[in-house]
């Protein structure tokens, strides 16, 4: 079972069965054990590799010695044949033949040994990579756990001893409460401004038509200009207080112009 | 000119700013990241309150007053920085299957962050989280944090109908 499958199984167990929460708590320890097992395996593989390499070295030495011996005997054969000692030459040749077959045999086993070593190297590399990956996953599980733990500690610090982990929903609630508070505060401020600065009274007075200072209409502005022009030409009309006189004054002004 | 200013014992403010956007030559550790973040947040006047939570696996807690006091946690481990905040409890969800479906659909459209499930003291907690390389520049980390906060609140809003609050 892969490590990820194992993690999934552990947590699935914790989610479905209440009694399994103990597994959940031990998850990190189980994963740590997994890593230790993998590490031991890797160490064993490395020992095995060392043994194989030693074996290969010994075999290579033996092979070299046999090769040297064969070369030496071959030299002898040539000299014996030259001196006409056929019998001894035959004996030496028998020895060379035996050596040759031995060398062939040993070369075959040395090749297979080299292949085994190559394979072992690959296996160790894979195991070490797997251990590094496992370690990373375990670190991540631990960090996630500690992140949650300090999150819970902070929630408790902010809102009392027995507070649960505070979630985004709490924040959402707080934002909503704050928005309500804020709009209430704005309303209150408006109310306050109205009642404080005689705003209310002034508003009532202006409604009653007693205050003209507040709002200025386009008609008021127009009237102001018209009176000014009239004033320039006919100062006598200055006395006219009501605005109903204004259109007449405007007409007069237009005629004058 | 640039070389001369780089030789100064204290980097000039403009160079410091450049540094915040440059990839790191060394991976962050949680305490080193805390110091750098604190400096950055103070200089940029960001609305974040930081604290280093000590422990065998130290974490950085970040309070975001403009996000309804959302608390985000940040920790460096090995090759990655882990930024996360709890979304809701599994026990608060009405229909887990539908909720999971909705979360999986939200995941691909959530920029820079994901929704996940974690066990905590035997209880399931849905998390919104993001992962960054431990060699990320400060500016990217800060971007991740504020993006995570926005995404979390948006996800909470979007998933509200599935959640029954105690």
Contacts between the chains, C-beta under 8 A, distances in Angstrom:
chain1	res1	chain2	res2	distance
A	11	B	119	5.5
A	14	B	119	5.4
A	14	B	122	6.5
A	15	B	90	7.6
A	15	B	119	7.2
A	15	B	124	6.0
A	18	B	122	7.7
A	21	B	122	3.6
A	24	B	119	5.3
A	24	B	122	6.0
A	25	B	122	7.9
A	135	B	78	7.7
A	136	B	78	5.1
A	136	B	79	6.9
A	139	B	77	4.7
A	139	B	78	5.2
A	140	B	77	6.1
A	140	B	78	7.6
A	140	B	80	7.6
A	140	B	82	7.2
A	142	B	57	5.8
A	142	B	77	7.5
A	143	B	57	5.5
A	143	B	59	7.8
A	143	B	75	4.8
A	143	B	77	4.1
A	143	B	82	5.7
A	144	B	82	6.7
A	144	B	84	7.4
A	144	B	118	5.9
A	145	B	57	8.0
A	145	B	120	7.6
A	146	B	55	6.1
A	146	B	56	7.4
A	146	B	57	3.8
A	146	B	59	6.0
A	146	B	75	6.8
A	147	B	59	5.3
A	147	B	73	4.4
A	147	B	75	5.4
A	147	B	82	6.5
A	147	B	84	5.7
A	148	B	73	8.0
A	148	B	86	7.3
A	148	B	118	6.5
A	148	B	120	4.6
A	148	B	125	6.8
A	149	B	55	7.9
A	149	B	120	7.9
A	150	B	53	4.1
A	150	B	55	7.0
A	150	B	59	4.8
A	150	B	61	6.2
A	150	B	73	6.2
A	151	B	61	7.4
A	151	B	71	6.2
A	151	B	73	5.5
A	151	B	85	7.5
A	151	B	86	6.2
A	152	B	120	7.3
A	153	B	53	7.1
A	154	B	53	7.5
A	154	B	61	5.5
A	154	B	71	5.5
A	155	B	71	7.3
A	158	B	69	7.6
A	164	B	89	7.7
A	165	B	86	5.5
A	165	B	89	7.6
A	165	B	120	6.8
A	165	B	125	6.5
A	166	B	71	6.4
A	166	B	86	7.3
A	167	B	86	4.4
A	167	B	87	6.0
A	167	B	88	4.9
A	167	B	89	6.8
A	167	B	125	7.7
A	167	B	156	7.9
A	168	B	70	6.4
A	168	B	85	6.3
A	168	B	86	6.8
A	168	B	87	4.9
A	168	B	88	6.8
A	168	B	128	6.9
A	168	B	152	4.6
A	168	B	153	6.3
A	168	B	155	7.2
A	168	B	156	4.1
A	169	B	87	7.6
A	169	B	88	5.4
A	169	B	92	7.6
A	169	B	156	5.6
A	169	B	160	7.7
A	169	B	163	6.5
A	169	B	165	6.4
A	170	B	68	7.5
A	171	B	67	6.1
A	171	B	68	3.4
A	171	B	69	6.0
A	171	B	70	4.2
A	171	B	152	7.7
A	171	B	153	6.5
A	171	B	156	7.4
A	172	B	68	6.2
A	172	B	153	6.1
A	172	B	156	4.8
A	172	B	157	6.5
A	172	B	160	7.5
A	173	B	68	7.4
A	174	B	68	3.9
A	174	B	69	5.7
A	175	B	67	7.5
A	175	B	68	3.8
A	175	B	153	7.3
A	178	B	68	7.1
